[in-house]
């Protein structure tokens, strides 16, 4: 029998090796030793460490371990380049981005081979997915640069951006970070992952070849200490980080109070939901892409399979059959499906997690066959017989390990899918588009793929909820994350106002001297007036020392009760926007009806004319009633047979600590945008003048506001702010107050990585009309992109 006949008889794959000659030639041209790329030039190598091919354990090159001094030099170069770069027209910046995109296309094969050698991913993935997307991002953001002034009026770049990227998609993550930063007019200092620095260094050569101005892009290689030096550098204006949740929390704490912009794209434990009416064979192929793409080293990997009970046995059998066909081996072989993991330490971490899961009762299936004797290889694994509490279900494994569970009803599928601290991505597989589109909005994830998975495009935002971080990469929202309002740079420190212990009134007034019954304002929790748990009250005193009244001294238990009530009222977020608008209009109407009474209360507490403040509060409620059904998403048109619907969703529960001034407007200006977007709130009103808001709950009670949507806890602002910021049931935190207290709030938010906005001791005048627009609407919402395929 001839060889052709034998091939058709066995249908075995033959080797299809990709040559590494040009990649090796490039490495040799640098003598396989690299310094940093700073201010448009290469530095002499310093102390180095090896960059190793994980498939062969062969040392590819020596890379310099950046020092604090190296980072400082790079930041100074970026700062010096910023005025000239940001002053260029968008068209001129766009031309540079376009040139970079063209160079990436011209050298795509070299970049793909080098990426595979350094990272271990199959060449088919580097060649067909990663590098084309890299070019796409630079093309796309060349367009944003050109149209920036018309699409983002009044917005300016941050300045110097520090960017830290991971090793799983080395060049693609670089593109996600650098392209929008440069389009916006920022300059950058980027640190690639220590395991995979080589394509970033090749990218630096591309920047040289296109004539990018010196200092606009600086590449500093190194280990964790180098990244920490970038994060902590006082002259870096924004940090963008992609990596583990644990490191993301460290960065959040390190930047607290610094005023630096921050975007975090962190870990995930994404559900892959298969309903009984799904096309099972297609779902299996999608699952291969979801979990074994890049050896499972993907933050949005579909690592939790949730399959409907009625088809569980049949689907699992199909998955095992498909697993047996996956080829593990040399990633430069074009017929290989699963390459090498990035480093031995990653292999050992996965093995340790697997042993923990097995000890907790998990059963593991691996297909027959061998993996290469050398290199960082693991077989694909399927884990069954697990509870939601099993380590392998709860923890991000970041390897080729799929964990399977079953569900009976769509409601149970949603509950299981959301039973995680992460919220990066999810997949829904069903032939019933009504079911799929019903499930997608209920999933707490920043990206949802329907009948597909791992779809990415520069025009569509990517990022997570909860402990998967905040901020977006790509799309309009990704572009916006590298810009800030121009007026913020002109803010001055706010006037120093007393916080803390309440001022005692002059003398001891008899409460009956006022000519009416004694009153002590209560808190407002879950639609009911509530006495403080502490059973203590604090005096409210006018500027001349006259006693105005007393309010409850809130404590941790009061905050707990308020947060529970706010979470129980989460249905407000799915209430029709038109209905929310009507209720806000009704609030404005009822507040306006009592204008004289509220103005007098403001006068009594603050000694100021309250008429204007009440009028502004009514106007602000009216404005955000108008926004409620107008601040919405878009439909993106990526270059494939799908649309991506960008859905604007509320954060959830927002803790709001109002300023000490503007007793009514200070709270209303923050409550109104939060409610308009469907959030529920726990409000701590002015600790000096809280009676305007304890009066306001009477307006709430007569304006059809559902119980628990607005909760009011009085007391010391800073003390209660800390409790709110630490509470894992709070999804967002807004604080107006001193700089040190703002830093405390940001640092205390690390527990569940809630999104924060603080005034940092600056004079944000909430009476300014700009706060009646979309400034707070963006901070009250997050974007979920739902990918929907179309066509037969």
N, C-alpha and C positions, 0 to 999 in steps of 0.2 A: 504493500500500500504506500502511495507517495505521501509526502508531508502535508500537502493540501487536504487530502482525504482524511488524514489523521486529525488535522485541526478541526474539520467539520464534525468528526466523530466525537472528539472530546470537548470541543468548545472552550478550551483553556485559553486564558489570556497569555499572550506573549509579552515580553518586556518591551517597553516603549520609553527608553531613557531620554531625558532632556540633557543636552550637553551643558556643562558648567564652565566651558572654556572662557567665555567673555567675562563672566563674573570673577573668575580667578585672575584673569588678566587685569581687571580693574583693581582688585585687592593688591595684586603685585605692583601695580603702578604707584601705590602708596606704601610699598614695602610692608604691607599688612600691619602698619602701626598708624594710629590716628590721634591727632590732637582735636581741639574744639574748632568750630567755625564761628568766629566772633568778629564783628565789625568788618565783614566782607573778606576776611583772611583766615588762614589756618594757623593755629597756634602750634608751638612745638609740643610734642607729646610730654605729658607729665607722668605721674604714677599711673600704671595701666593695669587692666584686668583683661582676661581672655573673653572673646566672643566665640562661641563654640557651635558647631553644627550638631544639633541634638539627634540627628539620625545616624551619625557616624562617630560622634565624640571627637571629631577632628577640630583642632583650633583653626578658626578662620582668620582672626586678626586680634591685635591688641588695641584696646580702646582706653582713652584717658579717663581717669576717675576725677571728675570735677571737684574743685575745692570751693570754699566760700569766696576766695579771692577771684577765682575764675567766673563765678556767678556774678560777682560785683562788677567785673570788667564787662561782662556781657550786658548787664542791665544798664551800665553807663553808656555803652554803645547804642543800645536800643533807645535810651532817653535822648541821646544826641540826635538820632535819626528821626525821632518822632515829629518834630515841627515841620521838617521838609516833606516827609512822607504824607502826613495828614493834610498838608497844604496843597498837595497835588489834586487836580480835578479827579472826579470819579472815573472819568474816561481814561486818564493817564494811568491810574492804579489798575483799572480793568485791563489795560493792554499788557501790563506785567503778568497779571494772573492768566491771561490768555496765552502768553508766551510760555509760562510754566506748564500749562495744560498740554500745549503742543509738544514740548520737550518730553513730557511724561509719555505721551503717545509714541514719539519717535524711539524712545528707549524702553518701551514697555516690557520687552522680553528680558532685557538685562535686569530691570527692576524686579520682575516676577521670579527669575531664577535666584537672584540674591536674597529675596524675601524668603523663598522656600529653604535655601541653604541655612539661613540664619534662624528661622523660626520653626521649621519642621513641617509646615502645612503642605499638602499635596500641590504640585505645580499646577494642576488643573484649576484649583481654587485661586491661587495667586494670579495666574494668567487670565482666567475668565471672569473672576469676580472682583478681586481686590484692586488690581491696577486700573481696569476700566473705570471703577468707581472713584479712584483717586483723580483721574483726569476729569471725570464728570464734575467733581466738586470744584475744581479750579475753573472749569468752563462756567459753571452755574454762578459762582461768586464773582467772576468777571462781569457778569450781567448785573449783579446786585451793586457792585462798585459804581457802575455807570449810572444807575438810577437811584442811588442812595438818597440824594438830596430831595427828590420828589416823593419818594416812598417813605422816608423817615424824617420828615421836617422837624427841625428843632432838636435833633439828636446829634451827638458828637461822639467820637471814639473815647475809650477810657484812657489810653496812653500806652504804657508798657504792659503787655500781657505775659504772665508766666504760665507756661503750658507743660503739663506732665502727662505722658501717654503710656499705655501698657504694652505688653509684648505680644498680645494675641493677634492684633491687626496693626503691625508697626507703621506702615506707610499710610494706610487708610486713616488711622487715628490722627496722624500728622496732618493729613489733608483736611479732616473734619475740623481741626483746630486752627491751622494756619490760614486756610482760604478765607473764612469769614472775618478773621481778625484783620488780615491785610485789606480786604475789601472795605472794611469800616474805617480804615486809616490808622489802625494800631500798629505798633511794632512788637516783636515777639522775642522771647527767650524760651526755647523749647528744650526739654530734657526727654530724650527717648528712654525706653526701658533698658536696663543694663544688659538683659539677655539679648536684645535685638536692636542694636544701634546702627547697623550698617546701612540700611536703606535711607535712614535720616541723613547720614553723612553723604550718601550719593545725591540725595535731594539738595544738600547744601551746594554741591557742585553745579546742579541745575540752576540754582539761584545765581551763582557766579556767571554761568554761561549766558543767562538772559539779561545780565547787567542790572540786577536788582540793586537799588542803592545800598551802600554799606550800612550795616547796623539794623536794617529793617527785619531781617531774619537772622537769629543767632542760635546755633545748636550747641548745647553744652551736654556732653555725655557724663554719666556717673551713676552711682548707686543711690540708695535712699537719702543719704546725707546731702547729696547734691540737690535733690528735689526739695528737701526741707529748707535749704538755703534760698531757693527761689521763692517758696511760700512765705518765708519770714523776712524777705528783703523789703525794707521800708519804701523803696522807690518803685515797686511793682504795683500797678493799679488794679489789675484783675488776675485772678487765678482760675484756670480751667484744668480740671483733673478728670481723667478716666482711669478707673482702677477699682480696687476692693473697697467695700463699705467701711471696713475697719480703718483704712488709711484715710478715706473720705471724712470720717468723723474727726480724725486727728487734724486734718486741714481745716475743717469747720471751726474747731476749737482754737487753732492757731491764728486764724484770721479774724476772730471775734473782736469787734471794736476797732478794727483797722480801717474800715471804710472801703476795703477792697471789694470789687465785684467778685462773685464766686459762682461758678457752675460746676456741678458734680454729676458725672455719669458713672454709676457704681454697679454693684453686683445684682444678680437676679436669680430667681428660681421659677422660671416661667412655666405656666401650665399649657399643655397641649391637649385640648378637649376634643374627643371624637364621639359624636352622637350616632345613634343606631342607624340613622338614615344616610350616613356619609358614604361616599364612594371609598370603600375600604382600601382598595389597591392604591388609589391616589393618596389617601391619608398615610399609608405606610411609606410611600416615597417621600411625602412631605416630612414625615417623622425622621427619616434618614437625614434629610437636610437640616432638620431642626436640632438634632442632638449629636450627630456624628460629623457634621461640618466642622472643620478645623479641630478635629479630635475632641469636640465638646468644649473647647476652650473659648467659649463665646458667652458674654455676659447675658445675652438674651436667649441662650439655648433653651429649647423646649424640653427641659430635663424632667418635668413631671407629667407623665402621661395619665390623663383622666379619661377612661373609656367607659361608655355606657354598659351597664351590667349585662344587658341582653346580648351584646356582641363581644363581650370581653374575651371569652375563650377562643372564638374564631379570630379575633383581631390579634391577640397575643401569638397565636400560632403563625399567622402571616408575618408578624414582626420577626419571630425567630427564624423562619425560613429566609427572610431577606437578610438578616444578620449573617447567616451562613455564607452569603455571597459577597460580603464586604471584604475587600482585599486590604490587608495591613502590610505596609512595607515602605521601601525607599520612596520618599516624597517626590523625588525627581523623576520617578517612573509615572508616566502619564496615565497608566492603567490602575494606579493605586487609589483607593478610596479614603484610607485613614493613614496619615503619616505619623510623625513622631511628636510627642509632647515636648514642650519647650526646654525642659531641664530635668535632671534627676530628682531635684527637690520636689518638683510638681508630681512626679510619678509616686514618690514616697508618700506625699500628702494624700493622694487619692487612695492609695492602698490602705493607709491608716483609717481614713473615713470608711472605707468598705468594711474593714474589720469591725469597726464600731457598729455599723449598721447590721452586720451579720450577727454580732453578739446580742443585738436587740431583736433578733428574730427574722431578719430579712433573708430571702432566698435569692441567690444570684445565678443567672444563666449566662454563659459565655459560649460562643460557637467553637466547634473543633478547629484545629489548625494551629500553626505556630506563628509566632512573631519573630522578627529578626533577633539574633542572639546579642547584637550590640546596638546601642542607641536607646532612646527613651520611648519605648513602645508599650502600649497596652491593648488588649483586645476590647472590642465593644462589649458592653455588659448591660443586661436587663435585670432589674431588681423588682421582685414581687413579694407579696405577703408582708406588707408594711402598713403601719398605722400612720396617721398624720404626724405623730410625735416622733417617729423614727428619725435618727440623725440624717439619714440619706434623703429623707423627704424635706427636712427643715433647712439643711445647710447647703450652700452652694458648693458643688463638688468641683466644677470647672474641669471636667474630663469626660471621656466617652461612656458615661454611665447614665442610663435611663431608668427612672423609678416609676413604676406603674401602680395605679389604684383604680378602683371602679366607682361609679356613681349610678343612682337610679333615676333621678329626676333632674331637670334643668336647674332647679333651685339648689339641689345638693351639689351639682357641678360648680355653680357659682360660689357656694360656700367653701368648697374644697379649694377652688382656684384662688380665692382671696385669703385663704388661711396661711399667710406668709408675711413676713416683715418686708419683703421685697415687692416691687411693682413695676418691673421694667417692660415686659412684653407678655403676650398671650396669643394662642392660636385656637381658632374655633373651626371645626370641620363638620359641615352639615350640608346636605342638598336642599334643605329648607331654609331659604334665605331669610324668611321672616323670623325663624328661630335664631339664626346666626346674628341678625341685626338686633334682636331682643337681648341676646346675651352680651354682645360686645360692650354696650355702655355700662353694664353692671360689673365688668371686670376692672379691678383697681390696677390698671396698667397704662403706661404711656403710649404703647403701641399694641394694636390688636390686628392680627392677620386672619382673614377669613379664607378658608380653602387654599391656603398657601402658607409659606413661612419664610422668615429671613429675607423679606423684601426690603431693600434700602434704596434711597435715592436722595440726591442733594436737595431736591425741591420739597422733601417731606421731612418734617421734624422727627427726631428720635431722642428719647429720654424717658425718665421714669417717675414714678410716684413713690411715696414712703421712703424706705431706706435704700431704694435704688437711685436716690439723688434728686436734684432739681436743675432746671435749665434744659435747653434743647440744643441738639446738634442738627444743622440742616434746616431748610425751609425758612420762611419769614421769621419764625420765632427764634431759630438759631442765629439768624443775622442780628436780630434785636438784642441778643444777649451780649453782643460786643459793642453796644451803644448805650449812652445814657443821656438824659435830658441836659441840654446845654446850661440851663439855669442852676443846676445843682452845684456847679463849681463856684457860684457866686454866693452861696449860702453863708451867713455869718453865725457865730455862736448865739444860741438863744439867751435871752435875759435870764439871769440866775433867779430861780424861784424856789421857795422852800418846799422840800419834800421831807417825808419822814413823819416825826411825831407831830400830832395836831397841836395847834396853838390853843392854850387855855384862854377862855374869855375873861375880860376884866370883871373881877368880882364874881359873885354867884347870883345870877338872876333867877327870880322866881318865875317858872314857866307860865304861871297864871297871869303874870303882869301884862302879857301880850293881849289879854282880853278874850282868849279862846282856849279850848281844851288843849292840854299838853299833847304833843305829837312827837313820835319817834319814827322816822322813816325806816321801813324795812327793806330787805333785799328783794330781788325778784328772780325766782328760780323755777323753771318748769311751768311758767304761766301762773305762779302763785306768789304772794308775798310771803317772805320767809324771815324769821328772826335769825340773828347770827348764831352759829354754833358756839362761839366763844362766850356768849351772853354778856359781852362787853360792848359799849358804845363809844363813839368818838365825837367830840363837839365840832360843830361847824361855826366858824367865827367870821364876822365881817372884817374888812380892813381896819376899822377903828376899834376892834376888840369886842364888839357887841355880839352876844350869843344869838345865832340864827336858828339853831336846832341841833339835833344829834342824828347820827347814822350808825348802823351796825359796824363793828370791827370784824371784817371777814378774815377767815383763816383757811388752812389747807382743806378742811372738810367742806367748807362752803364752796370752794373751787371744785372739789371733787363732785359734789352734788350738781353744780352748774354744768360741768362738762358732761356728766351722765345725761342730764336733761337735754343738752344741746345735741348729743349723739342720738338720743331717742327721737329727735325731731329731724333726722336726716332726710326725711321725705320732702322737706322744703326744697332740696336740690333738684328733685324731679318734678316739682310743681311747674306747671306751664309758665313760661316767662311772662306771658300776658297777665296771668293771675298775680304773679309777684309784683308786676308793675302796678296793678290796680290797688294792691294793699299798700304799696309805698305812697301812691297818690292819696290814699285814704288817710295814711299817717300824716302827710303834709296838710291835708284839709283839717284834720282834728287838732293838730298843733296850731295851725293858724287861727282856729276858732278860739283858742285859749292864749292868744298872743300876749294880752295884757298881763295875765297871771304869770306867765313864764318870764316876761320881761322884768316884772317886779321881783321875782325870785333871784334873777341874775343880779339885779341892783343890790339886793340885800346881802348876797354872798360876796360879790366881787367889787361892789361900789362903783360899777360902771353902768352906763346906759344899756339896758338889755334889749331895747327895741330892734336895733340893727342885728344883733346876734340871733334873735328869734327869727327875724325875716330871712337871714342867710340860711338858717337851719331848715326853714320851710322850703326855700329855694333849692337847697341841696337835696332834700328828699324828692322834690319834684324832678330835679335833673336826673337822678339815678333811677327814678321810676321810668323816665324816658329811655334810659340806657338798657333797662332790663331785657327788652326784647330786640335789641339792636346790636349788642356786642356779641357777635357770633363768629363761627369759623369759616372755613373755605373748603373747596374741593380741589385737590391737587391733581395734576395730570402727569404722573411720572412716565418715563419712556418704556412702558410695557402695557400689556392689556389689563389694566386695572386703574381704578381711581382710589385716592386716599382722602377720606373725609376727615378734616381737622375739626374735632369736636371740642368746644370750650366747656370745661367742667369746673365746678366749684372745688376749692381745696377740701372743704369739709367743715370742721369746727375751727374757727379763728378766735384766738384770744386777743382782746383789744384792751390796751391800757392807754387811756386818754390823757391829754396834757393837763397840767394844773390850771392853765388859763382857759378861757372860753368854756364855761361850765356846761353849756348845752351844745354849741357847735363843735367843740372839741371831740365829743362822742359821736354826734350825728354824722359828721363828715367822714368818720371811719365806719360806722355801722351801715350807712346807706349803700355804699358800693359793695360791701360784703353781702348784704341781704339781696341786693339786685342780682347778684351772680349765683344765688342759691346756697350760700353758706349759712350756717348757724353760728351764733357768736356768744362769747362770755365777755362781758364788758366790765372793766374796772373804771368808773368815772373819775373825774378830777378829785384827788384826795383833799384838796382845799375847799372845793365848792361842789359837793356831790348831789346837793338837793335838787338840782335841775333834772338830773337823770332819775332820781327816785320819784320825782313828780311825773316823769315821762312814762313810767310804766302804766300810769292810768290812761295815757294815750294809747299805749300798746293794747291794753285790755279792751278798748272800745274801737279798735281798728282792724279786727279780724286777723291779727297776727297769731299764727298757731302757737300753742304752748311749747316752750323750749327753744323757739327760734332766737329769741333775745333773752339773755339772762344777765342780771346786773348784780355784781358783788362789790360792796363798798369796803373801803379800808385803805391801808397804806399801799400806794401804787407800786413801789419797788418790791416790797415783800410779796405781794400777790402776783406781780409780774414773774418773779422767780418760780413760784409754784406753777403758774400756767406754762411757762417755758419748759419746765421739767416734765410736764404731764404728757404721757404717751397718747392720750386720747385727744390731744390738741394737734391739729394738722398745720396750722399757720399761726404766726405770732406777730402782732403789730404793737410797737411800743414807742411812745413819745415821752422823752425825758432826758436826763443827763447822759453824758458820754460814758461814764463808768457803768451806769445802770444798763445802758444799751449794750455794752460789751458783755455784761453779765447775762443778759437775755440771749444774745447770740450764742454764747458758750453753753448756756443751760439747755439750748435747743438740740444739742448733739444727740441726745438719747434716741430720738426717732427721726432725726434730721428734718425736723419741720422747717418749712420756709419762713423766713423772718423779714420784717422790715422795721428798722428802728431809725429814730431821728438823730442819734449819735450826738445829742446835745446841740444840734443846729436849729436854726430858727425856721422851721417849717410852719408858715402862717396858713393854717387850714381855712382861713377866710378867703384866701387867694382863689380866683375863679379857675385856675389850672387844676385845682383839686376836685373840681366838679366834672372833669372829663375822664379820660381813660387811664390816668396815672395809677389810680388804685384798682381799677378793674383788672388790669394785667396782673397785679399782685394778689388778687382774690381768686384767680383762676389758674388752671393748668390745661395743657392741650393734649388730647388723646387723638392719635392718628389711626384710623381704622382703614385697613387696606381691603378693597373689595374687587375681586377679579370680574371680568366680564368677557363675553364672547363664547361661542360654542367650541 
